[in-house]
Amino acid sequence: MTEPPARLGFSSTIEALRLRDWLLGPGQATLVTDQFSADDFHVVVDDRADVHVNSTDGRFYLGWFPLGRPGTEGEGWKIAVTGTATVRGYQMSFDTETPADVVAAAVARVLETSRQL
């Protein structure tokens, strides 16, 4: 008995090809900013109404730039975690139209992976 030949190419169903409704638009920034407690983070709102959140140890930074971060092409959110002497840190950016729900999920995951020493 031989096995049937493997199917090559892309196959799908009509059901899988239906249009989806995607979350669009910036949404409510408070979904992101409400994740920070005054005990562990400092919040500053500057003269442009940009919001800056720093951890008390200075290793975490979140910036929200509703009109775009100066000097960038529409960057609306900046998340950065400073590394250590032996491990590099990381950063990520989202544009001004990225839904706050998406940014909130990224921030929640970053906060979940942190721990106090």
C-alpha positions in Angstrom: 0.0 0.0 0.0 1.4 3.4 -1.0 0.7 6.7 0.8 -1.1 9.4 -1.1 1.2 12.1 -2.4 1.7 15.1 -0.2 -0.4 18.1 -1.2 1.7 20.9 -2.5 0.9 24.6 -2.3 -1.5 26.6 -0.2 -5.0 25.3 0.4 -7.8 27.0 2.3 -11.5 27.1 2.8 -14.0 29.7 2.0 -14.5 30.1 5.7 -10.8 30.9 6.3 -10.8 33.5 3.6 -13.7 35.6 5.0 -12.8 39.2 5.9 -12.0 39.9 9.5 -12.7 43.0 11.6 -9.4 44.3 13.0 -9.0 46.7 15.9 -7.9 50.0 14.5 -7.3 53.5 15.8 -5.4 54.6 18.8 -8.1 53.9 21.4 -7.7 54.9 25.1 -4.2 55.5 26.3 -5.4 54.9 29.9 -5.5 51.2 29.1 -1.7 51.5 29.1 -1.0 54.1 31.7 -3.3 52.6 34.3 -1.0 49.6 34.7 1.5 51.6 36.7 1.4 52.1 40.4 2.7 55.2 42.1 4.8 53.0 44.5 6.9 51.6 41.7 6.8 54.2 38.9 7.1 57.9 38.3 4.8 59.6 35.8 5.6 63.0 34.3 3.4 64.9 31.8 5.5 67.5 29.9 4.5 70.8 28.2 3.6 69.0 25.0 1.2 66.7 26.9 3.6 63.7 26.3 3.5 61.2 29.1 6.7 59.7 30.5 6.7 56.7 32.9 9.9 55.5 34.6 10.4 52.7 37.1 11.8 53.8 40.4 15.0 51.9 39.6 15.3 53.8 36.3 15.5 50.7 34.1 12.1 50.8 32.6 10.8 53.7 30.4 7.5 54.2 28.6 6.8 57.3 26.6 3.4 58.2 25.1 3.5 60.9 22.4 -0.1 61.6 21.2 1.1 63.9 18.4 4.2 61.8 17.6 7.6 61.7 19.2 9.8 64.7 18.1 12.4 63.7 15.6 10.6 60.5 14.5 8.1 59.5 11.8 4.9 59.1 13.8 6.3 57.2 16.7 3.5 57.3 19.4 4.8 54.9 22.0 8.3 54.0 23.2 9.1 51.2 25.6 12.7 50.6 26.8 14.2 48.3 29.4 17.9 49.0 30.2 20.2 46.0 30.3 22.8 45.0 32.8 26.6 44.8 32.6 26.3 41.4 31.0 22.9 41.4 29.2 21.7 43.9 26.7 18.4 45.7 27.2 15.7 46.2 24.6 13.3 48.7 23.2 10.2 48.7 21.1 8.1 51.4 19.4 4.6 51.7 18.2 3.2 54.4 15.9 0.5 56.9 17.0 -2.3 54.8 15.4 -1.4 51.5 17.1 -4.4 50.6 19.3 -3.8 51.2 23.0 -5.1 47.6 23.6 -2.1 46.3 21.7 0.4 48.5 23.5 -1.2 47.6 26.8 -0.7 43.9 26.1 3.0 44.5 25.4 3.4 46.5 28.5 1.5 44.0 30.6 3.9 41.2 29.4 7.0 43.3 30.1 5.7 44.0 33.6 4.8 40.4 34.2 8.3 39.3 33.4 9.9 41.8 35.8 10.7 40.9 39.4 12.0 42.8 42.4 15.4 41.9 43.7 
